Amino acid sequence: MVSDSSKTLRLLMPQWQGGNNPAYYLGAQLLNWLAPHSNDTFEEVPIDRTEEGLGVERGIFARSTLLKQAHAAKGILKKHNPDRVVVFGGDCGVELAPFAYLNDKYDGDVAILWIDAHPDVNTPEHFENHHAHVLANLLGVGDEDFVAEVPKLVNPDKVLYVGLNDGTDSEKEVMKQFDLSVVRPEAILKDSSPVLDWLHKTNISKIIVHFDLDVLDLREFRSLLIANPSTYSSMVEKAPTGSNMETIIRVLQDVAKAYDIVGLGITEHFPWDSYALANMLTRLPLIGDINKTEKPSFNWIF
Amino acid sequence: MVSDSSKTLRLLMPQWQGGNNPAYYLGAQLLNWLAPHSNDTFEEVPIDRTEEGLGVERGIFARSTLLKQAHAAKGILKKHNPDRVVVFGGDCGVELAPFAYLNDKYDGDVAILWIDAHPDVNTPEHFENHHAHVLANLLGVGDEDFVAEVPKLVNPDKVLYVGLNDGTDSEKEVMKQFDLSVVRPEAILKDSSPVLDWLHKTNISKIIVHFDLDVLDLREFRSLLIANPSTYSSMVEKAPTGSNMETIIRVLQDVAKAYDIVGLGITEHFPWDSYALANMLTRLPLIGDINKTEKPSFNWIF
């Protein structure tokens, strides 16, 4: 239950460098635009929109830009000191600062539901896009400067994957090292009991939720990186069945009725159609520039 | 060429009743949100968002509401008396008032490019959703009260279909009656000459463009009614190949470089994913109402 005097911060963080695709920038802005109006405190983390600093450094694409943006998010959290945080991404890395803040604020007395098709425990040795590193960082694994952003490491016994469908070999090793718990998509089809039972055993009252939209099935929801129109038909053939949106909504509602959700991050919104439409509009008569014959490589909205 | 002293009105008309689906309301708002900022005069036509007046009357769904909204659009046009109009829909019916206004203002000295998979010359006897009637009305065919909104009827010799892919038997009869010209999707694959050659023969300098997004191929752009996720795979099997977005952009740029485009309507944006996402957000913890277990039948943004 949320008390009246508690304070929720809604944080928009249109970070795209962690997935190396500017469509994540639009995805975050659009997610925020689609969300119901709220009287919560609202802040937008300043995100670099230049092509500077986009090289790979120490195995991480746009490393120093990502660190700078995580520091900016941390500064906003420190300023407001909220009890609860909603984060709209952006790539999954947007959760580093807010989840580290919440785990520290509640002194580790939180469980994390990692609702995602992927485990997000990759490391710079194996994968250069930081959006797949963020849970590793929260557990103390990976680039030391990112790990240094986590004042209190997350207890791996208090992490539950929900809807996990995929993962690289190197990620499976980290999962094994920490003995991370997993609820597969098929286990929540009927009801939410696998999640509720696991939470009951943790004996914890506060929950942080990571919700990567790619946990959803690409046949139902197509604003996902994997649902690229140009390769969609083959992806539909080979991708495992993800979760229905209604299933995830029901799990989150069931959890929220029994526990105090203190953090919710929604990430990886990749709106293919809106991105294409925005690009098109910048080149149409009476609306845009009819001399722009080439599709721009970066298309920022605002 | 657009002179500096000329005035363009950007009209947002999130009408959805003509297609009987509230997702068109969101589609119009989103289209407007995605468009580049402009200093043109901007107006939003007030659109009914209740479930009142949604029955079929004289063969047309929500007939009197649609007429009321067309009158409101006409009032805005009269107030501003613009030289050029951009219309963001909404269902195709949003173009009735602005195209009638422009054809009257320029005394019929305009050609209309009807860029659409469908001919939009249906009538109440054959089809109850008005969004398929609008070109018929502009030509003087269909419900008399809608036709009465067209002070100067469009000359059928000055209408060119571009990208047409479909049509009902009753529509084909109207097309034959008026001997309407057609450029098929395959004819503009290489260059825009079939459109430019036809325009050259009309000996007209001003152009109105109707751009129904459903002219685009559903395999490339999925924010279309036809791209319903639940039936998409069978639609992909059977739907004829539509036009690429880049092809339509090139045709419009080529036309705009040689002629004076005085009207541009973009219609039938049907954002499946954004609609689902907006619905989901209204039901999530920390953002919406966790007791809303049912998907709302109408989901308005704003």
Contacts between the chains, C-beta under 8 A, distances in Angstrom:
chain1	res1	chain2	res2	distance
A	2	B	286	8.0
A	8	B	286	6.2
A	30	B	30	7.9
A	30	B	274	6.9
A	31	B	277	7.0
A	31	B	281	7.9
A	33	B	33	6.3
A	34	B	274	5.9
A	34	B	277	5.4
A	34	B	278	4.4
A	34	B	281	6.1
A	34	B	301	6.6
A	35	B	278	7.9
A	35	B	281	4.8
A	35	B	287	5.9
A	36	B	281	6.1
A	36	B	282	5.3
A	36	B	287	6.4
A	36	B	288	5.6
A	38	B	287	7.2
A	84	B	286	6.0
A	86	B	286	5.0
A	86	B	287	6.0
A	209	B	285	7.5
A	219	B	229	6.4
A	219	B	232	7.5
A	219	B	233	7.7
A	220	B	229	5.2
A	220	B	230	7.9
A	220	B	276	7.8
A	221	B	229	7.4
A	221	B	273	5.7
A	221	B	276	6.3
A	221	B	277	7.8
A	222	B	222	5.6
A	222	B	229	6.9
A	222	B	272	7.4
A	222	B	273	5.8
A	223	B	273	4.1
A	223	B	274	7.6
A	223	B	277	7.4
A	229	B	219	6.4
A	229	B	220	5.1
A	229	B	221	7.4
A	229	B	222	6.9
A	230	B	220	7.9
A	232	B	219	7.5
A	233	B	219	7.7
A	233	B	236	7.1
A	236	B	233	7.1
A	245	B	276	6.0
A	245	B	280	5.7
A	246	B	295	7.3
A	249	B	280	5.8
A	249	B	283	5.4
A	249	B	284	6.9
A	250	B	293	7.4
A	252	B	284	5.8
A	252	B	285	5.8
A	252	B	290	7.5
A	253	B	283	6.8
A	253	B	284	8.0
A	253	B	285	7.3
A	253	B	290	4.5
A	253	B	291	7.7
A	253	B	293	6.7
A	255	B	285	7.6
A	256	B	285	3.7
A	256	B	290	4.6
A	257	B	290	6.4
A	261	B	285	4.6
A	261	B	286	6.0
A	264	B	284	6.9
A	264	B	285	6.3
A	264	B	286	4.9
A	264	B	287	7.1
A	269	B	277	7.5
A	271	B	273	6.8
A	271	B	274	7.3
A	272	B	222	7.4
A	273	B	221	5.7
A	273	B	222	5.8
A	273	B	223	4.1
A	273	B	271	6.8
A	273	B	273	7.4
A	274	B	30	6.9
A	274	B	34	5.9
A	274	B	223	7.6
A	274	B	271	7.3
A	274	B	274	7.2
A	276	B	220	7.8
A	276	B	221	6.4
A	276	B	245	6.0
A	277	B	31	7.0
A	277	B	34	5.4
A	277	B	221	7.8
A	277	B	223	7.4
A	277	B	269	7.5
A	278	B	34	4.4
A	278	B	35	7.9
A	280	B	245	5.8
A	280	B	249	5.8
A	281	B	31	7.9
A	281	B	34	6.1
A	281	B	35	4.8
A	281	B	36	6.1
A	282	B	36	5.3
A	283	B	249	5.5
A	283	B	253	6.9
A	284	B	249	7.0
A	284	B	252	5.8
A	284	B	253	8.0
A	284	B	264	6.9
A	285	B	209	7.5
A	285	B	252	5.8
A	285	B	253	7.3
A	285	B	255	7.6
A	285	B	256	3.7
A	285	B	261	4.6
A	285	B	264	6.3
A	286	B	2	7.9
A	286	B	8	6.1
A	286	B	84	5.9
A	286	B	86	5.0
A	286	B	261	6.0
A	286	B	264	4.9
A	287	B	35	5.9
A	287	B	36	6.5
A	287	B	38	7.2
A	287	B	86	6.0
A	287	B	264	7.1
A	288	B	36	5.6
A	290	B	252	7.5
A	290	B	253	4.5
A	290	B	256	4.6
A	290	B	257	6.4
A	291	B	253	7.7
A	293	B	250	7.4
A	293	B	253	6.8
A	295	B	246	7.3
A	301	B	33	8.0
A	301	B	34	6.6
